[in-house]
Structure formats: structure tokens, C-alpha cells
Amino acid sequence: MCVEIVHYHALVNKEKVGLIFLGSGLKQGDPLSPYLFILGMEGLSKLLKKVKARGEVHEI
């Protein structure tokens, strides 16, 4: 099975503010998958910390 396109909705203050499309040609079970996931999550984590520091988002 190969996941080609995934989309997510972003929520800010409990409102949908955007749609994020992610495309990939990497097959499930590929040895690189965990490393690519970690890289993506590190970037998202840094972005969320910056937004939280500006007071634009709050913890649940």
C-alpha cells in the first residue's frame, strides 16, 4: 500500500483555518519512514512553540 496524498485541517481557537495537503511517494514500511516522520514532527513542534510564545495558541 502506498499513501500518496494526505490532508489535514488546522484549528486555531477552535476554528478551521486551513487545509494542509501532504504528498508522498514513500511506501508504508519503508525504512526511511520513521526518520522522515521525526523530521516533520520536529519542524511542526518548533512552529507550534513559536506560535504559543506569541500567545496565538493555547494548550488543551
ABEGO torsion letter per residue (X at the ends): XBBABBBBBBBBGGBBABBBBBBBABBBGBAAAAAAAAAAAAAAAAAAAAAAAAGABBBX
